[in-house]
Amino acid sequence: MLMGSRQLLGGKNVCQLANIGQSTNIVWHKSSVDKLARQELLQQKGCVIWITGLSGSGKSTLACALSRALYSRSKLSYILDGDNIRHGLNRNLSFKAEDRAENIRRIGEVAKLFADAGIICIASVISPYRKDRDACRAMLPVGDFIEVFMDVPLQICESRDPKGLYKLARAGKIKGFTGIDDPYEPPLNCEVTLQYNKNNCTSSPNDMAETVISYLEQKGFLQA
């Protein structure tokens, strides 16, 4: 829905007011510098790279490697890390189901703003439920949401356990932990899948980042 359009009434321009959620009588203010102009300035196309997977699957590691690889190509990106976001914007949210959904919604909205600014936004979030990820996808134009699935088995993630969370969950000290007593719903139609290969588990973060960058290049995101 395009808000803030104007109608001519009695020779005067009148804004169309809208009610969105709990907000009433609001108007969308259109900027004089649009997305295409920002993308031309940056020589890239804004998008959201949504990295999803179990805790310990390597999401944050990939996000950092991808950001470095883009930087080396003079492309501007920004990482929205799930834990980092809970230090600020989402610090008031718990890990209850309704708060998890709101956590993902807020991250999706912020990622959308970055993409609209012409920035390649890298969201690194467990985001265990398909409906929440699909809702974020629906916020953006078709093709601008790139879902990257870290397809790493639970037993491998648990053996890594970089934050010690699986150990706490197994001991019953953390309830509702994804993969233990709360489900993870893998993507059904993601753009990129990075699989754990038991015969060759040495794929470096840089190699995985290059796989994602190849996708971006094929789809024309690295040029205006």
C-alpha positions as YAML, in Angstrom:
chain: A
units: angstrom
residues:
- id: 1
  name: MET
  ca: [0.00, 0.00, 0.00]
- id: 2
  name: LEU
  ca: [1.44, 3.37, -1.05]
- id: 3
  name: MET
  ca: [0.71, 5.91, 1.63]
- id: 4
  name: GLY
  ca: [1.06, 9.65, 1.51]
- id: 5
  name: SER
  ca: [-0.37, 10.18, -1.98]
- id: 6
  name: ARG
  ca: [-2.10, 13.50, -2.54]
- id: 7
  name: GLN
  ca: [-5.51, 14.31, -3.93]
- id: 8
  name: LEU
  ca: [-6.57, 17.64, -5.35]
- id: 9
  name: LEU
  ca: [-9.51, 18.92, -3.32]
- id: 10
  name: GLY
  ca: [-10.92, 22.39, -3.96]
- id: 11
  name: GLY
  ca: [-7.68, 23.43, -5.61]
- id: 12
  name: LYS
  ca: [-5.56, 22.25, -2.68]
- id: 13
  name: ASN
  ca: [-3.29, 19.26, -2.25]
- id: 14
  name: VAL
  ca: [-4.59, 17.04, 0.54]
- id: 15
  name: CYS
  ca: [-2.56, 14.21, 2.07]
- id: 16
  name: GLN
  ca: [-4.25, 10.83, 2.45]
- id: 17
  name: LEU
  ca: [-3.94, 9.76, 6.05]
- id: 18
  name: ALA
  ca: [-3.55, 6.09, 6.93]
- id: 19
  name: ASN
  ca: [-3.89, 3.84, 9.95]
- id: 20
  name: ILE
  ca: [-1.13, 1.23, 10.27]
- id: 21
  name: GLY
  ca: [-1.11, -1.15, 13.22]
- id: 22
  name: GLN
  ca: [-1.52, 0.94, 16.37]
- id: 23
  name: SER
  ca: [-0.55, 4.16, 14.57]
- id: 24
  name: THR
  ca: [-3.29, 6.45, 13.31]
- id: 25
  name: ASN
  ca: [-3.40, 9.42, 10.95]
- id: 26
  name: ILE
  ca: [0.08, 8.90, 9.53]
- id: 27
  name: VAL
  ca: [1.45, 9.82, 6.12]
- id: 28
  name: TRP
  ca: [4.32, 8.30, 4.16]
- id: 29
  name: HIS
  ca: [6.80, 11.07, 3.35]
- id: 30
  name: LYS
  ca: [8.57, 10.41, 0.08]
- id: 31
  name: SER
  ca: [12.27, 11.33, -0.14]
- id: 32
  name: SER
  ca: [13.62, 13.44, -2.97]
- id: 33
  name: VAL
  ca: [16.50, 10.95, -3.31]
- id: 34
  name: ASP
  ca: [15.12, 7.51, -4.18]
- id: 35
  name: LYS
  ca: [16.50, 3.98, -3.98]
- id: 36
  name: LEU
  ca: [17.74, 3.99, -7.56]
- id: 37
  name: ALA
  ca: [19.74, 7.15, -6.94]
- id: 38
  name: ARG
  ca: [21.31, 5.68, -3.80]
- id: 39
  name: GLN
  ca: [22.21, 2.49, -5.64]
- id: 40
  name: GLU
  ca: [23.79, 4.51, -8.44]
- id: 41
  name: LEU
  ca: [25.87, 6.37, -5.85]
- id: 42
  name: LEU
  ca: [27.06, 3.09, -4.26]
- id: 43
  name: GLN
  ca: [27.35, 1.17, -7.52]
- id: 44
  name: GLN
  ca: [25.48, -1.80, -6.08]
- id: 45
  name: LYS
  ca: [21.91, -2.94, -5.47]
- id: 46
  name: GLY
  ca: [20.43, -3.10, -1.99]
- id: 47
  name: CYS
  ca: [19.26, -6.50, -0.80]
- id: 48
  name: VAL
  ca: [18.92, -8.68, 2.29]
- id: 49
  name: ILE
  ca: [21.03, -11.81, 2.71]
- id: 50
  name: TRP
  ca: [19.23, -13.77, 5.41]
- id: 51
  name: ILE
  ca: [21.51, -16.43, 6.93]
- id: 52
  name: THR
  ca: [19.51, -19.02, 8.87]
- id: 53
  name: GLY
  ca: [20.49, -22.23, 10.66]
- id: 54
  name: LEU
  ca: [20.95, -23.82, 14.04]
- id: 55
  name: SER
  ca: [23.09, -22.28, 16.76]
- id: 56
  name: GLY
  ca: [26.68, -23.31, 16.02]
- id: 57
  name: SER
  ca: [26.10, -23.80, 12.29]
- id: 58
  name: GLY
  ca: [28.46, -20.94, 11.39]
- id: 59
  name: LYS
  ca: [26.05, -18.13, 10.57]
- id: 60
  name: SER
  ca: [28.00, -15.32, 12.24]
- id: 61
  name: THR
  ca: [31.30, -16.61, 10.90]
- id: 62
  name: LEU
  ca: [29.91, -16.63, 7.38]
- id: 63
  name: ALA
  ca: [28.40, -13.16, 7.84]
- id: 64
  name: CYS
  ca: [31.78, -11.72, 8.83]
- id: 65
  name: ALA
  ca: [33.61, -13.45, 5.98]
- id: 66
  name: LEU
  ca: [30.98, -12.27, 3.51]
- id: 67
  name: SER
  ca: [31.17, -8.68, 4.76]
- id: 68
  name: ARG
  ca: [34.98, -8.71, 4.42]
- id: 69
  name: ALA
  ca: [34.78, -10.17, 0.92]
- id: 70
  name: LEU
  ca: [32.29, -7.50, -0.15]
- id: 71
  name: TYR
  ca: [34.44, -4.77, 1.41]
- id: 72
  name: SER
  ca: [37.44, -6.01, -0.58]
- id: 73
  name: ARG
  ca: [35.31, -5.46, -3.69]
- id: 74
  name: SER
  ca: [34.39, -1.93, -2.55]
- id: 75
  name: LYS
  ca: [30.81, -2.99, -1.81]
- id: 76
  name: LEU
  ca: [29.02, -1.65, 1.26]
- id: 77
  name: SER
  ca: [27.33, -4.12, 3.60]
- id: 78
  name: TYR
  ca: [26.11, -4.21, 7.18]
- id: 79
  name: ILE
  ca: [25.60, -7.19, 9.49]
- id: 80
  name: LEU
  ca: [22.54, -7.56, 11.67]
- id: 81
  name: ASP
  ca: [23.61, -10.27, 14.11]
- id: 82
  name: GLY
  ca: [20.88, -11.88, 16.19]
- id: 83
  name: ASP
  ca: [22.75, -11.57, 19.50]
- id: 84
  name: ASN
  ca: [23.94, -8.03, 18.76]
- id: 85
  name: ILE
  ca: [20.41, -6.84, 18.01]
- id: 86
  name: ARG
  ca: [19.27, -8.15, 21.41]
- id: 87
  name: HIS
  ca: [21.83, -5.85, 23.04]
- id: 88
  name: GLY
  ca: [19.89, -2.82, 21.84]
- id: 89
  name: LEU
  ca: [16.82, -2.69, 19.60]
- id: 90
  name: ASN
  ca: [15.38, -5.97, 20.88]
- id: 91
  name: ARG
  ca: [16.69, -5.93, 24.43]
- id: 92
  name: ASN
  ca: [13.13, -5.90, 25.76]
- id: 93
  name: LEU
  ca: [12.22, -9.21, 24.10]
- id: 94
  name: SER
  ca: [12.39, -12.67, 25.70]
- id: 95
  name: PHE
  ca: [12.71, -16.04, 23.98]
- id: 96
  name: LYS
  ca: [9.01, -16.84, 24.29]
- id: 97
  name: ALA
  ca: [7.26, -17.69, 21.04]
- id: 98
  name: GLU
  ca: [5.54, -14.33, 20.62]
- id: 99
  name: ASP
  ca: [8.72, -12.41, 21.42]
- id: 100
  name: ARG
  ca: [10.74, -14.54, 19.01]
- id: 101
  name: ALA
  ca: [8.29, -13.63, 16.26]
- id: 102
  name: GLU
  ca: [8.56, -9.93, 17.14]
- id: 103
  name: ASN
  ca: [12.35, -10.22, 17.25]
- id: 104
  name: ILE
  ca: [12.42, -11.49, 13.67]
- id: 105
  name: ARG
  ca: [9.83, -8.95, 12.50]
- id: 106
  name: ARG
  ca: [11.90, -6.05, 13.83]
- id: 107
  name: ILE
  ca: [15.09, -7.39, 12.28]
- id: 108
  name: GLY
  ca: [13.23, -7.80, 9.00]
- id: 109
  name: GLU
  ca: [12.01, -4.21, 9.09]
- id: 110
  name: VAL
  ca: [15.49, -2.86, 9.83]
- id: 111
  name: ALA
  ca: [16.99, -5.04, 7.09]
- id: 112
  name: LYS
  ca: [14.40, -3.65, 4.69]
- id: 113
  name: LEU
  ca: [15.55, -0.10, 5.51]
- id: 114
  name: PHE
  ca: [19.18, -0.99, 4.85]
- id: 115
  name: ALA
  ca: [18.25, -2.55, 1.50]
- id: 116
  name: ASP
  ca: [16.22, 0.54, 0.59]
- id: 117
  name: ALA
  ca: [19.34, 2.61, 1.36]
- id: 118
  name: GLY
  ca: [21.17, 0.58, -1.29]
- id: 119
  name: ILE
  ca: [23.19, -1.40, 1.25]
- id: 120
  name: ILE
  ca: [23.71, -5.16, 1.17]
- id: 121
  name: CYS
  ca: [22.27, -6.16, 4.54]
- id: 122
  name: ILE
  ca: [23.46, -9.45, 6.03]
- id: 123
  name: ALA
  ca: [21.09, -10.78, 8.69]
- id: 124
  name: SER
  ca: [22.57, -13.60, 10.75]
- id: 125
  name: VAL
  ca: [19.71, -15.03, 12.79]
- id: 126
  name: ILE
  ca: [18.59, -18.54, 13.79]
- id: 127
  name: SER
  ca: [15.02, -17.58, 12.79]
- id: 128
  name: PRO
  ca: [13.72, -21.14, 13.29]
- id: 129
  name: TYR
  ca: [10.21, -20.74, 11.88]
- id: 130
  name: ARG
  ca: [9.41, -20.59, 8.17]
- id: 131
  name: LYS
  ca: [6.43, -18.29, 8.63]
- id: 132
  name: ASP
  ca: [8.61, -15.63, 10.26]
- id: 133
  name: ARG
  ca: [11.28, -15.84, 7.56]
- id: 134
  name: ASP
  ca: [8.61, -15.78, 4.85]
- id: 135
  name: ALA
  ca: [7.07, -12.70, 6.44]
- id: 136
  name: CYS
  ca: [10.44, -10.94, 6.19]
- id: 137
  name: ARG
  ca: [10.77, -12.03, 2.56]
- id: 138
  name: ALA
  ca: [7.36, -10.53, 1.84]
- id: 139
  name: MET
  ca: [8.56, -7.12, 3.09]
- id: 140
  name: LEU
  ca: [10.94, -6.75, 0.14]
- id: 141
  name: PRO
  ca: [10.58, -6.65, -3.64]
- id: 142
  name: VAL
  ca: [10.72, -10.03, -5.32]
- id: 143
  name: GLY
  ca: [14.34, -11.22, -5.60]
- id: 144
  name: ASP
  ca: [15.77, -8.85, -2.99]
- id: 145
  name: PHE
  ca: [15.52, -11.37, -0.13]
- id: 146
  name: ILE
  ca: [18.25, -14.00, -0.40]
- id: 147
  name: GLU
  ca: [17.82, -16.85, 2.05]
- id: 148
  name: VAL
  ca: [21.06, -18.69, 2.85]
- id: 149
  name: PHE
  ca: [20.61, -21.95, 4.74]
- id: 150
  name: MET
  ca: [23.50, -23.27, 6.83]
- id: 151
  name: ASP
  ca: [22.60, -26.94, 6.46]
- id: 152
  name: VAL
  ca: [24.64, -28.38, 9.33]
- id: 153
  name: PRO
  ca: [23.36, -31.39, 11.33]
- id: 154
  name: LEU
  ca: [22.37, -30.88, 14.95]
- id: 155
  name: GLN
  ca: [25.03, -33.29, 16.22]
- id: 156
  name: ILE
  ca: [27.75, -31.25, 14.52]
- id: 157
  name: CYS
  ca: [26.41, -27.95, 15.87]
- id: 158
  name: GLU
  ca: [26.14, -29.48, 19.33]
- id: 159
  name: SER
  ca: [29.69, -30.81, 19.18]
- id: 160
  name: ARG
  ca: [30.92, -27.31, 18.38]
- id: 161
  name: ASP
  ca: [28.73, -25.57, 21.00]
- id: 162
  name: PRO
  ca: [30.78, -22.32, 20.85]
- id: 163
  name: LYS
  ca: [28.64, -20.57, 23.47]
- id: 164
  name: GLY
  ca: [28.00, -23.59, 25.69]
- id: 165
  name: LEU
  ca: [24.27, -23.25, 25.09]
- id: 166
  name: TYR
  ca: [23.61, -26.83, 24.03]
- id: 167
  name: LYS
  ca: [25.19, -28.07, 27.25]
- id: 168
  name: LEU
  ca: [22.92, -25.78, 29.26]
- id: 169
  name: ALA
  ca: [19.87, -26.86, 27.25]
- id: 170
  name: ARG
  ca: [20.65, -30.55, 27.73]
- id: 171
  name: ALA
  ca: [20.96, -29.88, 31.46]
- id: 172
  name: GLY
  ca: [17.54, -28.27, 31.48]
- id: 173
  name: LYS
  ca: [18.91, -24.85, 32.35]
- id: 174
  name: ILE
  ca: [17.65, -23.31, 29.09]
- id: 175
  name: LYS
  ca: [14.08, -24.01, 28.01]
- id: 176
  name: GLY
  ca: [12.76, -23.76, 24.47]
- id: 177
  name: PHE
  ca: [16.19, -24.04, 22.89]
- id: 178
  name: THR
  ca: [16.09, -24.49, 19.12]
- id: 179
  name: GLY
  ca: [17.03, -28.01, 18.09]
- id: 180
  name: ILE
  ca: [16.66, -29.47, 21.59]
- id: 181
  name: ASP
  ca: [13.15, -28.80, 22.91]
- id: 182
  name: ASP
  ca: [12.00, -26.35, 20.25]
- id: 183
  name: PRO
  ca: [11.88, -27.10, 16.49]
- id: 184
  name: TYR
  ca: [13.92, -25.69, 13.64]
- id: 185
  name: GLU
  ca: [12.08, -25.59, 10.32]
- id: 186
  name: PRO
  ca: [14.59, -25.69, 7.44]
- id: 187
  name: PRO
  ca: [13.87, -23.61, 4.33]
- id: 188
  name: LEU
  ca: [11.98, -25.30, 1.51]
- id: 189
  name: ASN
  ca: [13.00, -23.00, -1.33]
- id: 190
  name: CYS
  ca: [16.03, -20.99, -0.28]
- id: 191
  name: GLU
  ca: [18.34, -19.27, -2.74]
- id: 192
  name: VAL
  ca: [21.61, -20.70, -1.38]
- id: 193
  name: THR
  ca: [22.25, -23.86, 0.66]
- id: 194
  name: LEU
  ca: [25.65, -24.38, 2.29]
- id: 195
  name: GLN
  ca: [25.84, -28.02, 3.33]
- id: 196
  name: TYR
  ca: [28.09, -29.71, 5.80]
- id: 197
  name: ASN
  ca: [30.04, -32.42, 3.98]
- id: 198
  name: LYS
  ca: [31.24, -35.15, 6.32]
- id: 199
  name: ASN
  ca: [33.83, -36.19, 3.75]
- id: 200
  name: ASN
  ca: [35.18, -32.66, 3.40]
- id: 201
  name: CYS
  ca: [34.30, -30.55, 6.41]
- id: 202
  name: THR
  ca: [37.13, -28.08, 5.84]
- id: 203
  name: SER
  ca: [35.24, -25.63, 3.62]
- id: 204
  name: SER
  ca: [36.50, -22.30, 4.86]
- id: 205
  name: PRO
  ca: [34.25, -19.35, 5.67]
- id: 206
  name: ASN
  ca: [35.92, -17.54, 2.78]
- id: 207
  name: ASP
  ca: [34.92, -20.32, 0.38]
- id: 208
  name: MET
  ca: [31.34, -20.18, 1.60]
- id: 209
  name: ALA
  ca: [31.34, -16.40, 1.27]
- id: 210
  name: GLU
  ca: [32.51, -16.71, -2.33]
- id: 211
  name: THR
  ca: [29.57, -19.03, -3.03]
- id: 212
  name: VAL
  ca: [27.17, -16.32, -1.84]
- id: 213
  name: ILE
  ca: [29.04, -13.63, -3.76]
- id: 214
  name: SER
  ca: [28.79, -15.72, -6.93]
- id: 215
  name: TYR
  ca: [25.02, -15.68, -6.48]
- id: 216
  name: LEU
  ca: [25.04, -11.90, -5.99]
- id: 217
  name: GLU
  ca: [27.13, -11.45, -9.12]
- id: 218
  name: GLN
  ca: [24.83, -13.67, -11.19]
- id: 219
  name: LYS
  ca: [21.79, -11.70, -10.07]
- id: 220
  name: GLY
  ca: [23.42, -8.31, -10.71]
- id: 221
  name: PHE
  ca: [23.54, -7.04, -7.13]
- id: 222
  name: LEU
  ca: [27.18, -5.95, -7.32]
- id: 223
  name: GLN
  ca: [26.57, -3.29, -9.93]
- id: 224
  name: ALA
  ca: [24.07, -0.43, -10.20]
...
